């Protein structure tokens, strides 16, 4: 009798945990690169497997990159002021519009380049602000490459 109760308790605890465990993907937005037939702004899921990086859209693989083929990981931020929203809000209330114009929004971008034999390419993706650190850590972990901060790089002519 005790064994049945113990088994029932284990099932009751483990079943909701498995139902809550969703897929282990990151939501990203394609921002450009060498992926044919993919438009800028397309939403995808990024899967970091042990030996490859996969981009999936509508349950179909868009791109598979072997982790050993990744040559560079980069990241950066695009910071811009919310001027358009401030103007719209400023029409209604001057004080809130002025405060809105002073606020900034950040977009987080991660870039990958790879060379797999004759196949070479690159992709830039926008990541959620809560997930981009996880994306970077995962990419660094499976590729063994250190991510480069592209905002800190200076271009000399």
C-alpha positions in Angstrom: 0.0 0.0 0.0 2.8 2.4 0.8 4.6 1.6 -2.4 1.5 2.6 -4.4 1.3 5.9 -2.6 5.0 6.5 -3.2 4.6 5.8 -6.9 1.5 8.0 -7.1 3.4 10.8 -5.4 6.3 10.6 -7.7 4.1 10.6 -10.8 2.1 13.6 -9.5 5.3 15.6 -8.9 7.2 14.6 -12.1 4.3 14.9 -14.6 3.7 18.6 -14.2 7.5 19.3 -14.3 7.7 17.5 -17.7 4.7 19.4 -19.0 6.2 22.8 -18.0 9.5 22.0 -19.5 9.2 23.6 -23.0 11.7 23.4 -25.8 15.2 24.6 -25.1 15.2 27.1 -27.9 15.9 30.9 -28.0 13.7 33.1 -30.0 15.8 35.3 -32.4 15.1 37.6 -35.3 17.1 37.3 -38.5 18.8 40.6 -39.2 20.8 39.7 -42.3 23.5 37.4 -43.6 24.1 34.8 -46.1 21.0 32.7 -45.7 19.1 32.5 -49.0 15.3 33.0 -49.1 15.2 34.5 -45.7 14.0 38.1 -45.2 15.3 40.5 -42.6 12.9 40.5 -39.6 12.0 36.9 -39.8 11.5 35.2 -36.5 13.2 31.9 -35.8 14.2 29.6 -33.0 17.9 29.0 -32.2 18.8 25.5 -30.9 22.2 24.9 -29.5 22.9 21.2 -29.7 26.2 19.6 -28.6 27.7 19.5 -32.0 25.8 22.1 -34.1 23.8 25.3 -34.1 20.4 25.0 -35.7 18.0 27.7 -36.8 14.4 26.5 -37.1 11.4 28.3 -38.6 7.9 26.8 -38.7 9.3 23.5 -37.5 11.7 23.2 -40.5 15.4 23.6 -40.3 16.5 26.8 -42.0 20.2 26.5 -41.3 22.5 23.9 -39.6 26.0 25.0 -38.7 28.5 22.5 -37.2 29.9 23.9 -34.0 33.5 23.1 -35.2 32.9 25.3 -38.3 32.1 28.5 -36.4 35.0 30.9 -36.9 33.7 34.0 -34.9 31.0 35.0 -32.5 30.3 38.7 -32.1 27.8 40.7 -30.2 26.7 44.4 -30.0 24.0 46.7 -29.0 22.0 49.2 -31.0 20.9 52.1 -28.8 18.5 54.6 -30.0 16.2 57.2 -28.5 12.5 56.8 -28.7 11.8 60.0 -30.5 8.8 58.9 -32.5 7.0 57.6 -29.4 7.9 60.7 -27.5 6.4 63.0 -30.2 3.2 61.0 -30.2 3.0 61.1 -26.4 4.0 64.7 -26.3 0.9 65.7 -28.3 -1.2 64.5 -25.4 1.0 65.4 -22.4 4.0 67.5 -22.7 5.7 66.3 -19.5 5.5 62.6 -20.4 6.6 63.2 -23.9 9.8 65.0 -22.7 10.6 62.1 -20.3 10.0 59.6 -23.1 12.4 61.4 -25.4 15.1 61.0 -22.8 14.7 57.2 -22.5 16.7 54.8 -24.5 16.0 51.4 -25.9 18.6 48.7 -26.6 18.6 46.0 -29.2 21.0 43.1 -28.7 22.6 41.5 -31.7 24.7 38.4 -32.0 26.7 37.5 -35.1 28.1 34.2 -36.3 30.5 33.5 -39.1 31.5 30.0 -40.2 33.6 28.1 -42.7 32.6 24.5 -43.3 34.8 23.4 -46.2 33.6 25.3 -49.2 30.5 26.6 -47.4 31.2 29.9 -45.8 28.7 32.4 -44.4 27.5 34.6 -41.7 24.4 35.6 -39.9 23.3 38.4 -37.7 20.4 38.0 -35.3 18.6 40.1 -32.8 18.1 38.4 -29.4 15.8 39.2 -26.6 17.4 41.4 -23.9 16.7 38.7 -21.3 18.2 35.9 -23.4 21.2 37.2 -25.3 23.7 36.4 -22.6 22.4 32.9 -22.6 22.8 32.7 -26.4 26.4 34.0 -26.1 27.3 31.6 -23.3 25.8 28.7 -25.2 27.5 29.5 -28.4 30.9 30.0 -26.6 30.3 26.7 -24.8 29.7 24.5 -27.8 32.1 26.2 -30.2 35.0 26.9 -27.8 35.3 30.4 -29.3 35.2 33.6 -27.2 32.6 36.2 -28.3 33.9 39.6 -29.5 32.2 42.8 -28.5 31.8 44.6 -31.8 30.8 47.9 -30.0 34.3 48.1 -28.5 36.0 47.6 -31.9 37.1 50.8 -33.6 37.4 51.1 -37.4 40.5 52.9 -38.7 40.7 54.2 -42.3 
